[in-house]
Amino acid sequence: MQRMTSTNSHTIISDIAREHLRLHLTPDLGPIRVRSLLEHFGSAEAIFSASQAELRHVERIGPKVAESIFHFRDEDLVDAEIDRASECGVQILCCEDERYPAPLRRIPDPPTCLYVKGTLQHTDAVSIAIVGTRRCSRYGAEQAARFGELLGGTGFTVVSGLARGIDGEAHRGALSAGGRTIAAMGHGLGMVYPPEHRELAERIAGEKNGALVSSLPMDMGPDAKNFPPRNRIIAGLSLGTVVIEAGKRSGALITARLATEYDREVFAMPGRIDQVQHSAGTNGLIRDGKAKLITCLDDVLDELLEVGEIMRSYSADDNDGKRAGDDEPSVPVHLLPNEQAVFAAVKSGEEDVDSIVQASGLNVARVTSLLTTLQLKGLVRRLPGNRFELRGKGEMG
């Protein structure tokens, strides 16, 4: 393990994120309990002002946890964590921060705090995860790099876990195509593991390349119990997850299961039947109908419907490396019927997702996908608080 040092021009933490960090560092509090508390009290500050009796009235908060919350007043611990983040050039975001990734905010158990080293962009909402075994075959490594390069070159942000094997190759593939990539870590961002990926981590966190993210305190080391929460971030950040080589007990299968629970797509590349250690997991996903079989980029794009179509068109047009969703994107004039319905809802003044769902008559998953598409087409922009408005609406009549 090697420590990371750098500087960062962004504010390390907002005032509201600081209160969430207190929750994050409180013993016995995970994201599900934090969500219950926030829904009950309305703010982190109100939670710490509540009595033990009031805390015990909240679902999932028993006497032990209520006592832990009530007595956690260690501002020195919070200050030390913020100082450590500042030393390493790491931002600490909470769900209420504008820069907190919208796809991650929408899962049932989003991290209370997300540590970020590098840059997050709103176009990262169009992400695909690539995961698989650490002890991959040469063929698996080649395919991970291939899919990382194809997806990154098309305009997707490639999400993975910086582990040896499939993860590392996927990140490298995306970078080689000039694309963006996000690495979700199973440890704090005060270090890099595995140590041989230090240079890769620094490239990912470099200007405009992507970011390293974690939900773990800065100096928490890698441990088996930390990897399922890391997999939750990978699945939550992505529109879909591609599994390349996974055994029967591979952690990649946890990511695939979480993606399904979050109503995201799951893809798997078939493997050789005589290499069980590499293929039992992926072939099992395909056999059981839990993943779509893929062999090429189009197999992924076909399943992503409107998002896939627009990304295919950007790839075909070759926009000189300009990513969809930049400040001055071209504005396609043709909209599909469902896009028209969502566009009309936003144009009429509906701002939040629930209102757009009601006005358009489409379900939440479809509206979320279409809002992403309209952002890619430069017609809609996201506002703080997960609200939306037309981009340049005064000119669109």
WOZIQUI-V44053 format. One record per residue. RES is the residue in one letter. D_LAST is the distance of its C-alpha to the last C-alpha in Angstrom with 1 decimal. Layout:
BEGIN
RES,D_LAST / RES,D_LAST
END
This chain:
BEGIN
M,56.4 / Q,55.2 / R,53.5 / M,50.1 / T,49.6 / S,46.7 / T,44.4 / N,40.8 / S,38.5 / H,36.4 / T,37.5 / I,40.0 / I,39.2 / S,37.2 / D,39.0 / I,37.7 / A,38.6 / R,42.1 / E,42.7 / H,41.6 / L,43.9 / R,46.7 / L,46.0 / H,45.8 / L,49.2 / T,50.8 / P,53.4 / D,52.9 / L,49.1 / G,46.9 / P,43.2 / I,43.7 / R,45.8 / V,43.4 / R,40.5 / S,42.7 / L,43.7 / L,40.2 / E,39.0 / H,42.1 / F,42.2 / G,38.6 / S,39.4 / A,41.9 / E,43.4 / A,44.1 / I,45.8 / F,48.3 / S,48.9 / A,49.9 / S,53.5 / Q,55.1 / A,55.3 / E,51.6 / L,50.9 / R,53.1 / H,51.1 / V,48.2 / E,48.2 / R,49.9 / I,51.3 / G,55.1 / P,57.7 / K,58.1 / V,54.4 / A,54.0 / E,56.9 / S,55.5 / I,52.2 / F,54.1 / H,56.4 / F,54.0 / R,53.8 / D,54.3 / E,52.1 / D,54.2 / L,53.2 / V,49.4 / D,50.0 / A,51.9 / E,49.2 / I,46.6 / D,49.0 / R,49.7 / A,46.0 / S,45.6 / E,48.6 / C,47.1 / G,43.6 / V,42.2 / Q,39.3 / I,39.7 / L,36.6 / C,36.4 / C,33.8 / E,32.1 / D,31.5 / E,28.0 / R,29.7 / Y,31.6 / P,30.5 / A,28.2 / P,30.0 / L,33.3 / R,32.2 / R,31.6 / I,35.2 / P,37.8 / D,39.9 / P,37.8 / P,40.1 / T,40.5 / C,40.3 / L,39.2 / Y,40.9 / V,38.9 / K,40.4 / G,37.9 / T,34.1 / L,31.7 / Q,28.1 / H,25.2 / T,25.5 / D,29.0 / A,27.4 / V,27.8 / S,31.6 / I,34.6 / A,38.0 / I,41.1 / V,44.4 / G,48.0 / T,51.7 / R,53.1 / R,56.0 / C,54.1 / S,55.6 / R,55.0 / Y,52.9 / G,50.8 / A,50.2 / E,49.1 / Q,46.7 / A,45.2 / A,44.7 / R,43.3 / F,40.7 / G,39.8 / E,39.3 / L,37.3 / L,35.0 / G,34.7 / G,34.1 / T,31.3 / G,29.4 / F,30.8 / T,32.6 / V,36.1 / V,37.7 / S,41.5 / G,44.5 / L,46.2 / A,49.4 / R,51.9 / G,51.4 / I,48.2 / D,46.0 / G,47.1 / E,46.6 / A,43.1 / H,42.1 / R,43.8 / G,42.1 / A,38.6 / L,39.7 / S,41.3 / A,38.0 / G,36.2 / G,34.4 / R,34.2 / T,36.7 / I,37.5 / A,41.1 / A,41.9 / M,45.4 / G,48.2 / H,49.6 / G,48.5 / L,46.8 / G,49.9 / M,51.4 / V,50.8 / Y,52.3 / P,53.6 / P,54.8 / E,54.6 / H,50.8 / R,50.6 / E,49.4 / L,46.8 / A,45.6 / E,45.3 / R,43.2 / I,40.8 / A,40.4 / G,40.0 / E,37.0 / K,33.9 / N,36.2 / G,35.7 / A,37.7 / L,40.8 / V,40.3 / S,42.8 / S,43.3 / L,46.9 / P,48.5 / M,48.9 / D,52.5 / M,52.8 / G,54.4 / P,53.8 / D,55.3 / A,55.1 / K,53.7 / N,50.7 / F,49.4 / P,48.0 / P,45.6 / R,44.6 / N,43.9 / R,41.7 / I,39.5 / I,39.4 / A,38.4 / G,35.9 / L,34.0 / S,33.6 / L,31.7 / G,35.1 / T,38.6 / V,40.7 / V,44.5 / I,46.8 / E,50.5 / A,51.5 / G,54.9 / K,55.6 / R,55.2 / S,52.6 / G,50.2 / A,47.4 / L,48.0 / I,47.2 / T,43.8 / A,43.3 / R,44.3 / L,42.0 / A,39.0 / T,39.8 / E,40.1 / Y,36.6 / D,35.2 / R,34.7 / E,35.9 / V,39.4 / F,40.7 / A,44.3 / M,46.0 / P,49.3 / G,52.4 / R,56.0 / I,58.0 / D,61.1 / Q,59.4 / V,59.0 / Q,58.5 / H,55.3 / S,54.1 / A,55.2 / G,52.2 / T,49.5 / N,51.4 / G,51.8 / L,48.1 / I,47.5 / R,50.6 / D,49.5 / G,46.0 / K,44.6 / A,43.0 / K,41.4 / L,43.7 / I,42.1 / T,43.6 / C,40.6 / L,37.0 / D,35.6 / D,37.4 / V,35.4 / L,32.0 / D,32.7 / E,33.1 / L,30.0 / L,27.8 / E,24.1 / V,25.0 / G,27.9 / E,25.9 / I,23.4 / M,26.4 / R,28.3 / S,25.6 / Y,25.5 / S,29.3 / A,29.4 / D,27.1 / D,29.2 / N,26.7 / D,29.6 / G,30.1 / K,26.5 / R,25.7 / A,22.5 / G,20.7 / D,21.8 / D,19.9 / E,18.4 / P,18.2 / S,17.0 / V,14.0 / P,15.3 / V,13.2 / H,15.6 / L,15.7 / L,18.8 / P,18.8 / N,19.6 / E,17.0 / Q,14.4 / A,16.1 / V,16.0 / F,12.4 / A,11.6 / A,14.1 / V,12.8 / K,9.2 / S,11.3 / G,13.2 / E,16.1 / E,17.5 / D,21.1 / V,22.4 / D,24.3 / S,21.4 / I,19.3 / V,22.5 / Q,22.9 / A,19.5 / S,19.5 / G,23.2 / L,24.1 / N,26.8 / V,26.7 / A,27.9 / R,25.3 / V,22.4 / T,23.8 / S,24.1 / L,20.6 / L,19.2 / T,21.4 / T,20.1 / L,16.4 / Q,17.7 / L,19.7 / K,16.8 / G,15.1 / L,12.1 / V,13.7 / R,16.3 / R,19.3 / L,20.2 / P,23.9 / G,25.3 / N,23.8 / R,20.4 / F,17.0 / E,13.5 / L,10.5 / R,11.5 / G,9.6 / K,6.9 / G,6.3 / E,5.7 / M,3.8 / G,0.0
END
